[in-house]
Amino acid sequence: MSAQGTIRYWAAAKAAAGVAEEGYEAATLAEALDGARARHTARPEFARVLQRCSFLVDGDPVGTRPHGTVPLSQGGTVEVLPPFAGGAR
C-alpha cells in the first residue's frame, strides 16, 4: 500500500535535483527513489549523486538495509544526505 510523504534533499543532492524537497507516493524507499529518478531524468547528475547518498526515513538511518525492505509511512519524511567533506581533525 502506497504512502504519501516528503523527500528532502541536502547539499549536493539538492543541487542535483534542482529542488529542496518534493513529494513521494510509494510503499518503500526503493519505490520512492525510483520515482525521484524518473522525475529527474533531465538531470543525469541526480542519479549519480543518489548512488553515493545515505538516507534517513522518519529520522531513522537506513544504513545497509536493502531499500526495497524499508517501508514508508503516511506523511513521512525521507532525508537524502550526500557524503559531506571535511569534519573534525
N, C-alpha and C positions, 0 to 999 in steps of 0.2 A: 504494500500500500504506500503510495507516494505521500510525502510531506512537503510543505512549503516553508521556506526559511530564507536566510540571507547568507551569501558568501561575501566575506570581506577580504580584500587583497591588501597586502602591505608591501612597502618598498618596491623592489624590482618587479614583483608580481602585479602591483598596482600600475606601474609604468607600462608593463607589457599588455595588461588588459585594457588600459585606457580608461578605466573606471575604478573608483574606490570600493564599490560594492554593487551587488546585483542579486536578484532573487534566484532561488532554485526550486524545482519541483522534482523530487527524487526520493527513492526509498533508502538508497545507500550513498556513501561518499563517492564510490566509483561512478554511479549514475549522475551525481551532481557535477563531478569533474568532467565526465563525457559531455554533458550538456554545455558546460562552460567552454570546453574546447570547440564544440560545434558553433557556438555563438561568436567565437573569436577567430575563425579560420582566416580572416583577412589580416590577422596579426600573428604571423608564424612564430615570432619570438615567444608568444604566450605559452604555447605547448612545450617549448624547450624549458622555460622557466618553471612550469609546473612539475617537470621531472625532478627538479632539484629542491622542491619545497617540502616543508613539513606542515602538518595540519593539526588544528585543534577543532574538535567538534563539541560544541556547547561547553567550551573551556577545558575539555579533557584531551591530552595529547593522543594522537592516533598511533604514533610510534611505527613499529614494523608490521602492524596488523594489515592484512590484505584489505584494500579499500572496499571491496565488494562485501566484506563482512561487517562493515561499520555502519550501523543504522543511523538514519537522520530523524530528528524529531520535528513535529509540527511547531513552527515558529522558532526553530533552532538557528544556530549560527555556526558556520564553517569559517575558520580563520586560516588564510593561506599565507604561510610565513616562509619567504625565501631565506637562504643562508645569509647570515649577517657577517660582514667583515669586521675585523677589529676585536675588541674585547679587552679584558683586564690582562695586564702583563705583570 
